[in-house]
Amino acid sequence: MVLDDLGSSLRSSLDKLRGKSRISEEDVEEIVKEIQRSLLSADVDVSLVMELSDNIKERALEEEPPAGTPARDFVLRIVYEELVGLIGDSTELPLEEQTILLAGLQGSGKTTSAAKMAWWFSTKGLRPAVIQTDTFRPGAYDQAKEMASRAEVDFYGNPDNDDPVEIARKGLEETSEADVHIVDTAGRHALEDDLIDEIEQIEGVVEPDTSLLVLDAAIGQGAKEQAQQFDESIGIDGVVITKLDGTAKGGGALTAVDQTDSSIAFLGTGEEVQDVERFEPDGFISRLLGMGDLGQLAERVERAMDQTEIEEDDWDPEDMLQGQFTLNDMQKQMEAMNNMGPLDQVMDMIPGFGGGIKDQLPDDAMDVTQERMHTFSVIMDSMTEAEKEYPKAIGASQIERIARGSGTNEDQVRELLQQYKMMEKTIKQFQGMGSEQEMQRMMKQMQQGGGGGGMGGLGPF
């Protein structure tokens, strides 16, 4: 994921303080230089880097760490607070009627972001509509209509009208029953005068409550000038950072936020309409520093479980804690995990799993895990209903038949059955919980153990 290199570099710098109870001026100088290198290599603006590193240095040398606090934890807290301060609060977007105007260069991801944001608002109980005004880019209308359809939200555009201002005006009329209007505008390969004129005219017609600048995470140092010009033209209230699932460095987007004195509204984390996050600075920086993000994790889990229950209306995950755990339950669990998104993103949200632990894994570890889950699902599809309901009765001849029917081998079938046994054991531990207090105590032990000790059979996934 974008900014992974920055996060890994920052964590590596802080790890040099492990085992130290006190921090010297020499330690601080070395850490600050490492942080400067990390931020500069991530395309963060030089002036921002110097301001941030000066603040970290001053606080690390002048503030007195709480009694018993290791040097690494003390500096980690300072770096965390300064990075959160740099990014600022999330853009204010109340869950009520409003109009949002999207601006940005061609290829920044505006059209995709419009549909993603509309989908996000729909999950909050609002009725959103996307209005497509881009008459410049061939295919813009078709793409916007397709994305809005996938997001299951209202849409307006007119491929036969070449006046974007008139489309915007008509769009508001035709979607008047919507609560949230998201107006997607045209882009260009560069900030040209006609683009600025066009977007200013559209702004005058739609009178947006919020104007958001959409930036590709790969923009780099060019973000500063782009942010300045759009801000002078229509006033930028917030930034949407797209393509965070790629390999771009991402620092330019942080520069744009500072340059426009705005904040970040949304993060685009993949190609699907559901791959969007409402930006929360605390959780974002926590993930960056390997501290997890339980809030975003809880939201993904809830969404994934709801989606799995909708797709399988005869399955309730709570049933697993009441009765027998079967291979059907295991298969639905894996479907829910897939609905949560890429495993590397999910791991970043789990305290103790993201950051340092993930840094030690091979580059393809997440791909291998995802592939393994897919193989297990194919194997289970080749089983009879009776075998999935009572897997302990599966013998050697059945293993041979299942392997042949699924196009796998017998060892892979046995591996699945072993995984099932481990997960069943974990479920029984939860079934044995006599009270909510005992459940909370177990969850606390799992967190304190760095996420690894209490996961039972789920670990190998």
SVG drawing of the C-alpha trace seen along z (x, -y; Angstrom):
<svg xmlns="http://www.w3.org/2000/svg" viewBox="-37 -33 62 78">
<polyline fill="none" stroke="black" stroke-width="0.4" points="0.0,0.0 1.1,-3.6 3.1,-5.1 4.2,-1.6 7.8,-2.5 7.4,-5.7 5.9,-3.7 8.5,-1.0 11.3,-3.6 9.9,-5.5 9.5,-2.3 13.0,-1.2 14.3,-4.5 12.4,-4.3 13.5,-0.6 17.1,-1.9 15.9,-3.2 14.8,0.2 16.3,1.1 17.2,-2.4 15.6,-4.0 17.0,-7.5 17.5,-9.4 20.6,-11.5 20.9,-14.5 23.0,-12.3 20.1,-9.8 17.6,-12.5 19.9,-13.9 20.1,-10.5 16.4,-9.8 15.5,-13.2 17.8,-12.7 16.3,-9.3 12.8,-10.8 13.9,-13.6 15.2,-11.1 12.0,-9.0 9.7,-12.0 11.8,-13.5 11.9,-10.2 8.1,-10.0 7.9,-13.3 6.8,-15.4 7.7,-19.1 11.1,-20.2 9.7,-23.0 7.1,-20.7 9.8,-18.2 12.0,-20.7 9.2,-22.1 8.1,-18.7 11.6,-17.4 12.4,-20.6 9.2,-20.1 10.1,-16.5 13.7,-17.4 12.6,-20.2 10.0,-18.2 12.3,-15.1 15.0,-17.1 12.9,-19.5 10.0,-17.4 10.4,-15.0 9.2,-11.4 6.8,-9.9 8.4,-7.7 9.2,-4.3 8.5,-5.1 11.1,-3.6 12.9,-6.0 11.3,-4.4 7.7,-4.8 8.4,-8.4 9.7,-9.4 7.0,-7.3 4.3,-9.3 5.9,-12.6 6.2,-11.5 2.6,-10.3 1.3,-13.6 3.3,-15.7 2.2,-13.7 -1.4,-13.9 -0.9,-17.7 0.5,-17.9 -2.4,-16.2 -5.0,-17.9 -8.6,-16.8 -10.7,-15.0 -12.8,-17.2 -16.1,-18.0 -18.9,-16.2 -22.1,-16.1 -24.6,-13.3 -27.2,-15.6 -28.3,-17.2 -25.4,-18.8 -23.7,-19.3 -20.1,-18.3 -18.0,-19.5 -15.0,-17.4 -12.0,-19.0 -8.7,-17.7 -6.6,-16.9 -7.5,-14.3 -6.5,-10.8 -6.6,-11.8 -9.6,-9.5 -12.5,-11.9 -15.1,-9.8 -14.3,-6.7 -14.1,-8.8 -17.6,-10.3 -19.1,-6.8 -17.2,-5.6 -18.2,-8.6 -21.8,-8.2 -21.7,-4.5 -20.2,-5.6 -23.0,-8.1 -25.6,-5.4 -24.3,-3.1 -25.0,-5.9 -28.7,-6.0 -28.6,-8.9 -29.7,-9.0 -26.8,-10.2 -26.7,-11.2 -23.7,-11.5 -23.9,-14.3 -21.4,-13.8 -20.5,-17.1 -17.3,-16.0 -17.8,-16.6 -14.1,-16.8 -12.9,-13.2 -14.2,-10.5 -15.9,-7.8 -16.4,-9.9 -20.2,-9.6 -20.1,-5.8 -17.6,-5.3 -19.6,-7.4 -22.9,-5.7 -21.3,-2.3 -19.7,-3.2 -22.9,-4.7 -24.7,-1.5 -22.2,0.6 -22.6,-1.7 -26.4,-1.5 -26.9,-5.2 -28.8,-7.8 -27.0,-9.2 -27.4,-12.1 -25.4,-12.9 -26.2,-13.8 -23.8,-12.6 -25.6,-14.6 -25.1,-17.9 -21.6,-19.6 -22.4,-22.3 -21.1,-21.2 -22.7,-24.1 -26.1,-23.3 -25.6,-19.6 -24.8,-20.6 -28.0,-22.8 -30.2,-20.1 -28.6,-17.4 -29.6,-19.2 -33.2,-19.4 -33.4,-15.8 -32.0,-14.4 -33.8,-16.8 -35.0,-14.0 -31.4,-13.0 -29.9,-14.1 -26.3,-14.3 -25.3,-15.6 -21.8,-14.8 -20.8,-16.8 -18.0,-15.3 -16.2,-17.9 -13.8,-17.6 -10.1,-17.5 -7.2,-18.2 -3.6,-17.0 -2.5,-20.4 -4.1,-23.3 -5.3,-25.3 -7.3,-28.5 -10.4,-26.9 -10.5,-24.2 -10.4,-26.9 -13.1,-29.0 -15.3,-25.9 -15.1,-24.8 -15.7,-28.3 -18.9,-28.5 -20.1,-25.1 -19.4,-26.2 -21.5,-29.3 -24.5,-27.1 -24.3,-24.3 -23.2,-26.4 -21.4,-23.5 -21.3,-23.2 -17.9,-21.5 -15.3,-21.5 -12.9,-18.6 -9.6,-18.3 -9.0,-14.8 -5.3,-13.8 -3.5,-10.7 -1.2,-9.4 1.6,-9.4 1.5,-13.2 4.7,-14.0 6.0,-17.5 3.6,-18.8 0.8,-18.7 1.9,-22.1 1.2,-24.2 -1.9,-22.2 -3.4,-22.7 -2.6,-26.4 -4.3,-27.1 -7.5,-25.1 -7.7,-26.7 -7.4,-30.2 -10.1,-29.3 -12.9,-27.7 -11.5,-27.3 -10.5,-23.8 -12.2,-22.5 -10.6,-19.0 -8.6,-16.5 -9.5,-13.0 -6.4,-10.8 -6.8,-8.1 -4.9,-4.9 -3.6,-4.2 -3.4,-0.6 -0.5,-1.3 3.2,-1.8 3.2,-5.6 5.0,-7.5 2.0,-9.7 3.9,-12.6 2.7,-15.0 -0.9,-14.6 0.2,-15.6 1.8,-18.7 -1.4,-19.6 -3.3,-19.4 -0.9,-21.8 -0.8,-24.1 -4.5,-24.6 -4.9,-24.8 -7.5,-22.0 -7.8,-18.4 -8.3,-14.9 -11.9,-13.7 -11.6,-10.2 -8.9,-7.6 -9.4,-5.5 -7.8,-2.1 -8.7,0.1 -10.7,0.4 -14.1,1.4 -16.7,-1.1 -16.5,0.2 -12.7,-0.5 -13.0,-3.8 -12.4,-5.0 -13.5,-8.1 -10.3,-9.6 -9.5,-9.5 -6.1,-11.0 -5.6,-9.1 -6.2,-5.7 -4.3,-6.6 -1.1,-7.6 -1.5,-4.7 -1.4,-2.3 1.6,-4.1 3.5,-3.6 2.4,0.0 0.0,-0.7 -3.2,0.6 -6.6,-1.0 -9.3,0.8 -12.0,-1.7 -11.5,-1.1 -11.1,2.6 -14.5,2.8 -16.2,0.9 -14.8,3.3 -15.8,6.4 -19.3,5.1 -19.7,4.3 -18.2,7.7 -20.4,9.7 -23.5,7.8 -22.7,8.4 -22.1,12.1 -25.4,12.4 -27.2,10.7 -25.6,13.0 -26.3,16.1 -29.6,15.2 -29.8,18.6 -26.5,18.0 -26.1,16.1 -22.5,15.8 -23.8,15.9 -25.1,19.4 -21.4,20.6 -21.2,19.5 -24.4,21.5 -24.1,24.8 -21.8,27.0 -19.1,25.3 -19.1,26.8 -17.2,26.4 -20.2,24.4 -19.5,21.9 -15.8,21.9 -16.6,21.2 -18.8,18.3 -16.1,16.9 -13.7,16.9 -16.2,15.2 -16.6,12.5 -12.8,12.1 -12.7,11.6 -15.4,9.0 -13.2,7.1 -10.7,6.3 -7.0,7.1 -5.4,8.9 -2.4,6.6 -4.8,3.7 -6.7,5.6 -3.4,6.6 -2.4,2.9 -5.5,2.3 -4.7,5.0 -2.5,3.8 0.6,6.0 0.1,7.4 0.7,4.3 4.0,2.5 6.9,4.5 5.5,8.0 4.2,7.4 7.6,5.8 9.2,9.2 7.0,11.2 7.9,12.0 6.6,9.6 4.2,12.2 3.0,13.5 -0.4,11.9 -0.9,13.1 -0.1,16.7 -2.5,16.4 -5.3,15.1 -4.6,17.9 -4.7,20.5 -8.1,19.3 -9.4,19.5 -8.1,23.1 -9.9,24.1 -13.1,22.6 -12.8,24.6 -12.2,27.8 -15.3,27.2 -17.4,26.6 -16.5,30.2 -17.9,31.7 -21.4,33.0 -23.6,31.1 -23.3,34.0 -19.5,33.8 -19.5,30.1 -21.9,30.5 -20.0,33.3 -16.3,33.2 -15.0,35.6 -16.6,38.4 -14.5,37.7 -12.2,40.6 -9.4,41.5 -11.6,42.5 -13.6,39.3 -10.4,37.2 -9.3,38.9 -12.7,38.1 -12.8,34.5 -9.2,33.8 -10.0,35.2 -13.3,33.3 -11.7,30.0 -8.6,30.3 -6.3,30.2 -4.3,32.9 -5.0,35.0 -2.5,33.1 -4.4,29.8 -7.6,31.5 -6.0,32.7 -4.6,29.3 -8.1,27.8 -9.4,30.4 -6.6,29.6 -7.3,25.9 -11.0,26.7 -10.0,28.5 -7.9,25.6 -10.7,23.1 -13.3,25.4 -11.1,25.5 -10.9,21.7 -14.7,21.4 -15.2,23.8 -13.1,21.5 -15.5,18.7 -18.5,20.9 -17.1,21.6 -17.1,18.0 -19.5,17.7 -20.0,14.0 -19.4,10.8 -16.7,9.9 -14.8,13.1 -15.0,12.4 -13.7,8.9 -10.8,10.3 -9.9,12.7 -9.9,10.0 -7.7,7.8 -5.2,10.6 -5.1,11.1 -4.4,7.4 -1.7,7.3 -0.1,10.4 0.5,8.4 -2.4,10.0 -0.7,13.4 -1.3,15.5 -5.1,15.6 -6.1,16.1 -6.1,19.9 -6.6,21.6 -7.0,18.3 -3.3,17.6 -2.3,19.6 -4.6,17.6"/>
</svg>
